[in-house]
């Protein structure tokens, strides 16, 4: 069993926060495709990862959310560079782990769209094989349980790494595309051997609490939560979020009280948010 899976039994672990929210502060970024910065400006990506490592994050996710063979011909090169950038930030810290971040393909799955299950599987398989030097895999922001299934199946059949699965829900507690419930995703996670299940993105931690409650009622799998810093608003041309770090941590305390021991953030959360979260809840 991996060291990460052992630590999950006894320790409270913390994911990092947003990548894009910090990227916009770097002049070199200028709206370029974030994934390509792994190759063109690795020092920027490592610097952002290191901000999270330095405040005590254990679970550092690679800058590969939108990377797949469908979008990037050199996807494998990007993935390898992204893992190396995260490793450089961790600098051999024993309680830090690099997670290969796998997001949705970007096409609707059959029958709602044209992406067939076997095609999705092959795309995810390629990502998993390219990223087998990571410490774990996180499949995140999935909005279709069928795509979740193919990503998880590809990860489990082509890697020995721990695999975490996270979906994005609406405020009624249903997946954004198909309307599936947390219990439906739990069934898939348990069938295909996910090592943890969670929710991310969409909204702040206050709205995520009922979803986490539904997970805790439906499964004995470890549960994690990575909500946004609320909802975004454009101010002076930049997205800002309506939940302060103090409010974020206050609501995350309620999630932690459900027995959730892996906590972090998604869009809008910065080292200020996650640092306060670690300080208050570790």
Secondary structure, 3 states (H helix, E strand, C coil): CCHHHHHHHHCCEEECCCCHHHHCCCCCCCCCCHHHHHHHCHHHHHHHHHHHHHCCCCEEECCCCCCCCCCCCCHHHHHHHHHHHHHHHHCCCCCCEEEEEECCCCCCECCCCCECHHHHHHHHHHHHHHCCCCCEEEEEEECCHHHHHHHHHHHHHHCCCEEEEEECECCCCEECCCCCEHHHHHHHHHHHCCCEEEEECCCCHHHHHHHHHHHHHHCCCEEEEEECCCCEEEECCEEEECCCHHHHHHHHHHHHCCCCCEEEECCCCCHHHHHHHHHHHC
